Amino acid sequence: MSRAKNLDRTPQYSLPFVPIVLKDLAIECGITQGDLASATGASRPSINLCFNRGYIPEIKNFPTFREDIEAAVLKNPTAQQYLVLHGMQIQDIWQPVGRELRRKSPAGHDTRTIRGLAAHKAALAPGNPEELISHVEAEMITQEARKHFKLFRDPFPANGGVEKDGDIFMSDEHRFIEASMLDAAKHSGLIAIVGQVGSGKSVMRKRVFELLRKEGSILTVFPQILDKDRITSSSLCDAIIMDVSDKKPKVKHEQKARQVKDLLLERSRNGDRCCLVIEEAHNLTVPAFKTLKQLWELEDGYNKLISIILIGQNELGDKLDERHHPEMREVIRRIQIARIEGLGDYIKDYLQLKFKRVGGKLEDVFTDDAIEVLTKRLTIKDDRGKSISHAYPLTVNLYAVRAINMAHNMGETKVTAEVMEAI
């Protein structure tokens, strides 16, 4: 008897053909059966059965199958957008849908799919900052729109509009992140700052650098290598030597490592602290992470000689997840992780600051219900019912600019809820 006939007689293949929402989501968002097989440890045939027949593998073999699937979905920005657009929560992916999914094709540029529709309309994708940045060309407020709303300066310039500390919006979340970074720098900490594209990571880094510079007791080491995936133990040693002294790095690696320790010891005994800061840290390799841990463990008695701050996108958080990278557990268990969340209910306060710095008033341009619509569009709920905000500063800026231009084109006196919903 053929293998296929044997499969057809197994209990799971006897289940009725009733595709579930997860299948539609995967097709729309470009998530493959292989992706979910890797996330759960199950086989691709098992994922196929799950898609088409709602099959869930036995708990004794895959005790966290559902949780692993849901976690993989929530990590995918396009899948998050799918849930927002369909008004769904993560647990809804297990609900049955129509049999017409049997012949549905993967997502592409067809306007019937999320990706194709976004490209076709050139519209901003709600709750999906990565799509906004990578697939939608950033707009500027047109001259006609600025005249229409009496905005003599653009509240949302391409450079971010940060010229001084007063231009930086600081929510309670941002103040906590700032305090965590300062504490790590001053007390030999090892911390990773994780945030979505456009969440304000670089602005936070500049602000903390400025505060440390004013205090004057902490030397910052900032590797200049552009490709962070090419950082090695040797290049890290070079950066430390060049930033804390005027000496030339030794050629041989052993000599260079000793030179680093001697310099850090000298600085420490002179009352100076050193802080190594790496941006784009999500591109670091496993050997680089292990080198950082070894540097952080350099000590003079009870005192560590260097503190380390890593700054990166969400992929950094994934790399620091022991479930996915058990080979890095010795590093992961020593790193404090702080995540920059979306603005959430602070969107109005953020926009007020942006308009105030250019001499304008938010209430002259946006109605309250427009801001409520924006807040809702950029918020989803996870499987526990917890609200997750995707209202990162860059995302909010993109929505606000497009809304202002659209309101002008429609002849509206303000950006209303209807205008915001039309984006």
Summary of the structure (lengths in Angstrom):
residues: 423
radius of gyration: 25.4
end to end distance: 57.5
largest distance: 80.6
contacts: 1315
relative contact order: 0.11
helix: 54%
strand: 10%
